Amino acid sequence: MQKSLIDESTSKLQVVLLLVLSVSMVSSASILILLSTSPALVVVFWRTLYGALFMAIIGIIRRDYSSLRQSEVKKNWYWLIIIGIVLSFHFSTWFQSLRMTTVAASVVLVDSSPIFTAILSTLILGESLRRRSWIGILVAVGGAIFLAWGDFGGTNVTALTGDLLALSGALFLALYFIGGRKFAKGMPITVYTSIVYLFAAITTLFLCIPLGYDVLVFEPLEVAIFIALAIFPTVLGHSVNNYLLTKIPAYVVSSAVLGEPIGATLLAALIFYQFPTSITLIGFVVILLGVAVVLSDIAIKGRSKSLSLNDTDGS
């Protein structure tokens, strides 16, 4: 009998609702970032600081911080710092890319992170990929090159730089996911995320100081945007995804990111009248197709392993 992909304590309806919630919340991030007039790094600082504060409050209410005495937290605290630094780099590169290229290009490139995850899983975790996954990776890379070539061909150096920053953000996001899968085990989500978000905020602050950015921003509209970023795409987006990773396989959660570029592009068209070009749309579709091929292959591989483990009697 095949083992269920969903934790027995969680219903399928709950998983579906949480996936819909996380995708819709994360899709709002790019719009909120562009609504802010603060430098990208300042926005990153306040998003992660408020995110850490909100998750800490939830953790205190749930009495999750008793786990700080447990060996998992003590043993992995330095890895949590590193993961926080990586998260800061992810947000910093991606937030800046949104100021330099289109929402459609930036979001679809940063959401190509499963491709980097697949490659890094082979190099770091020793998880070999099948031929179908490598085909998907090549398709997605081809789509990214095509999308970026549209900016390069038009001598739009700013947009091309934004594309490269978004790709860098995808790499850092992949490292963030791998770190979370490896070191977040045994910790309440509130504890893990509050610690990681806090060190992401501290890292970003150290990036802001030498650049001369004033992080003391208290304009009502800006503060409202920072809080919205912390609540919607962070607490209800990133943190929900981290929770789902404890209930369902990582490839199921990763596949949900395919919905973010669609939602973000639609919101950008409605709010900023920012419509993607035909080249962007073609690259958009090709990248998503490549990522979908990789994720489907991982899903097939996961099911085949489950069947082999649960069919020991030869039936």
C-alpha positions in Angstrom: 0.0 0.0 0.0 1.4 3.4 -1.0 2.1 5.7 1.9 0.2 9.0 1.9 2.1 12.1 0.9 0.3 14.1 3.6 1.0 13.9 7.3 -1.7 11.9 9.1 -2.5 14.9 11.4 -3.3 17.1 8.4 -6.3 16.9 6.0 -6.0 17.3 2.2 -8.4 20.2 2.4 -6.2 21.9 5.0 -3.1 21.4 2.8 -4.9 22.8 -0.3 -6.2 25.8 1.6 -2.7 26.6 3.0 -1.1 26.3 -0.4 -3.6 28.7 -1.9 -3.1 31.0 1.0 0.7 31.0 0.7 0.7 31.5 -3.0 -1.7 34.4 -2.9 0.1 36.1 -0.1 3.6 35.7 -1.6 2.2 37.1 -4.9 1.6 40.4 -3.2 5.3 40.9 -2.2 6.5 42.4 -5.5 3.6 44.9 -5.6 4.2 46.0 -2.0 7.9 46.4 -2.7 7.3 48.7 -5.7 4.8 50.7 -3.7 7.5 51.6 -1.2 9.8 54.6 -1.9 12.5 53.4 0.4 15.8 51.8 -0.9 15.5 48.1 -1.5 17.8 47.2 1.4 15.8 49.3 3.9 12.6 47.5 2.8 14.4 44.2 3.4 15.5 45.3 6.8 12.0 46.2 8.0 10.3 43.2 6.4 12.5 40.7 8.1 12.6 42.6 11.4 8.8 42.9 11.6 8.5 39.3 10.4 10.8 38.2 13.2 8.8 40.2 15.7 5.4 38.8 14.6 6.7 35.2 14.5 8.2 35.7 18.0 4.9 37.0 19.4 3.1 33.9 17.9 5.8 31.6 19.4 5.5 33.2 22.8 1.7 32.8 22.7 2.1 29.2 21.7 4.8 28.6 24.3 7.1 27.3 21.6 10.3 28.9 23.0 10.8 26.1 25.6 12.4 24.3 22.6 15.4 26.7 22.9 16.6 24.4 25.6 16.4 21.5 23.3 19.5 20.1 21.6 18.3 20.8 18.0 18.4 24.6 18.6 21.6 24.5 20.6 23.3 22.3 18.1 22.2 24.2 14.9 22.2 27.8 16.1 25.2 28.8 13.9 23.5 27.3 10.9 20.4 29.3 11.6 22.6 32.4 11.5 24.0 31.4 8.1 20.5 30.6 6.8 19.4 34.1 8.0 22.3 35.7 6.1 21.4 33.7 3.0 17.8 34.9 3.3 19.0 38.5 3.5 21.0 38.1 0.3 17.9 36.5 -1.4 15.6 39.4 -0.4 18.3 42.1 -1.2 19.1 40.9 -4.7 15.4 40.2 -5.6 14.0 43.5 -4.1 16.6 45.4 -6.1 15.8 43.5 -9.3 12.2 44.6 -9.1 13.4 48.3 -9.3 15.4 47.5 -12.5 13.3 45.1 -14.6 9.7 44.1 -15.0 7.7 42.3 -12.3 7.0 39.4 -14.7 10.7 38.9 -15.5 11.9 39.4 -12.0 9.4 37.1 -10.3 9.6 34.3 -12.9 13.5 34.3 -12.7 13.6 34.3 -8.9 11.0 31.5 -8.9 13.3 29.4 -11.0 14.9 28.5 -7.6 13.8 24.8 -7.9 16.3 24.5 -10.8 19.1 25.6 -8.5 17.8 23.5 -5.7 18.0 20.4 -8.0 21.5 21.2 -9.0 22.7 22.0 -5.4 20.9 18.9 -4.1 23.2 16.8 -6.4 26.4 18.7 -5.4 25.7 19.2 -1.6 23.2 16.5 -0.6 24.4 13.8 -3.1 20.9 13.3 -4.5 21.3 12.2 -8.1 19.0 13.6 -10.7 17.5 11.6 -13.6 17.8 12.5 -17.2 14.3 14.0 -17.3 15.2 16.5 -14.5 18.3 17.6 -16.4 16.2 18.1 -19.5 13.9 20.3 -17.5 16.9 22.3 -16.1 18.2 22.9 -19.6 14.8 24.0 -20.8 14.5 26.5 -17.9 18.0 27.8 -18.4 17.2 28.3 -22.1 14.1 30.2 -21.1 16.1 32.4 -18.7 18.7 33.2 -21.4 15.9 34.0 -23.9 14.2 36.3 -21.4 17.5 38.1 -20.5 18.5 38.3 -24.2 15.4 40.3 -24.9 16.7 43.0 -22.5 20.3 42.6 -23.7 19.3 42.8 -27.3 17.4 46.0 -26.6 20.6 47.4 -25.0 18.6 47.8 -21.8 21.5 47.3 -19.4 19.4 48.2 -16.3 16.8 45.6 -17.1 19.5 43.0 -17.9 21.2 43.7 -14.5 17.8 43.3 -12.9 17.4 39.9 -14.5 20.8 38.8 -13.3 20.0 40.0 -9.8 16.7 38.0 -9.9 18.7 34.9 -10.9 21.1 35.5 -8.0 18.0 35.8 -5.7 16.9 32.4 -7.0 20.3 30.9 -6.1 20.1 32.3 -2.6 16.5 31.1 -2.3 17.6 27.6 -3.2 20.3 27.7 -0.6 17.7 28.9 1.9 15.4 26.0 1.2 18.2 23.4 1.4 19.3 24.9 4.7 15.8 24.8 6.0 15.2 21.2 5.0 18.5 20.1 6.6 18.5 22.1 9.9 15.0 23.0 10.8 14.0 19.5 11.9 12.7 19.3 15.4 12.0 23.0 15.9 8.7 24.8 16.0 8.2 26.9 12.9 7.8 30.0 15.0 11.2 29.5 16.6 13.0 28.6 13.4 11.5 31.5 11.4 11.8 34.2 14.1 15.5 33.3 14.5 16.2 33.2 10.8 14.3 36.4 10.1 16.1 38.2 12.9 19.5 37.4 11.6 18.4 38.3 8.1 17.4 41.7 9.5 20.8 42.1 11.3 22.7 41.2 8.1 20.7 43.7 6.1 21.4 46.4 8.6 25.1 45.8 8.2 24.6 46.2 4.5 22.7 49.4 4.9 25.2 51.2 7.2 28.2 51.4 4.8 25.9 52.4 1.9 24.7 55.3 4.0 21.0 54.3 4.0 18.9 55.7 6.8 16.9 52.8 8.2 14.9 54.9 10.6 11.9 55.3 8.4 8.7 56.1 10.3 6.5 57.7 7.6 3.0 56.2 8.1 2.6 54.9 4.5 6.0 53.3 4.5 5.5 51.7 7.9 2.2 50.4 6.7 3.9 48.8 3.7 6.7 47.3 5.8 4.1 45.8 8.2 2.0 44.5 5.2 5.2 42.8 3.8 5.8 41.2 7.2 2.3 40.0 7.6 1.2 38.9 4.2 4.1 37.5 2.1 6.3 36.7 5.2 4.1 35.4 8.0 1.3 34.1 5.8 3.5 33.2 2.9 7.1 32.1 3.8 6.2 30.9 7.3 3.2 28.9 6.0 5.4 27.3 3.4 7.9 26.3 6.1 5.0 24.8 8.1 3.8 22.9 5.0 7.3 21.4 4.6 6.8 19.5 7.8 3.5 18.0 6.5 4.0 17.3 2.8 7.0 16.6 0.5 9.2 19.6 -0.5 8.4 19.2 -4.2 4.7 19.7 -3.5 5.5 23.0 -1.7 8.0 24.0 -4.4 5.5 23.4 -7.2 3.3 26.1 -5.6 5.8 28.8 -6.5 4.7 28.3 -10.1 1.6 30.2 -9.3 3.4 33.3 -7.9 4.6 34.7 -11.3 1.1 34.5 -12.7 -0.4 36.3 -9.7 2.3 38.9 -9.5 2.1 39.6 -13.2 -1.7 40.1 -13.1 -1.4 42.4 -10.1 1.4 44.4 -11.8 -0.8 44.8 -14.9 -3.8 45.9 -12.8 -2.0 48.3 -10.4 1.0 49.6 -12.4 -0.2 49.0 -16.0 3.0 47.0 -16.4 2.3 44.6 -19.2 4.9 42.0 -20.2 6.4 42.0 -23.7 6.0 39.0 -26.0 9.7 38.0 -25.4 9.1 38.2 -21.6 6.0 36.0 -22.0 7.8 33.4 -24.1 10.7 33.2 -21.6 8.1 33.2 -18.8 6.3 30.1 -20.3 9.6 28.3 -21.1 11.0 28.7 -17.6 7.8 27.5 -16.0 7.7 24.5 -18.3 11.3 23.6 -17.4 10.6 23.9 -13.7 7.4 21.9 -14.0 9.3 19.1 -15.8 11.9 19.0 -12.9 9.2 19.0 -10.2 7.1 16.3 -11.9 10.2 14.1 -12.3 10.9 14.6 -8.5 7.3 13.7 -7.8 7.5 10.5 -9.9 10.8 9.6 -8.2 9.3 10.2 -4.8 6.3 8.0 -5.5 8.4 5.2 -6.9 10.5 5.2 -3.7 7.4 5.1 -1.6 6.0 2.2 -3.5 9.3 0.2 -3.3 9.4 0.8 0.5 5.8 -0.3 1.0 5.8 -3.3 -1.3 8.2 -5.5 0.6 5.9 -8.5 0.4 6.0 -8.5 -3.4 2.3 -7.9 -3.9 
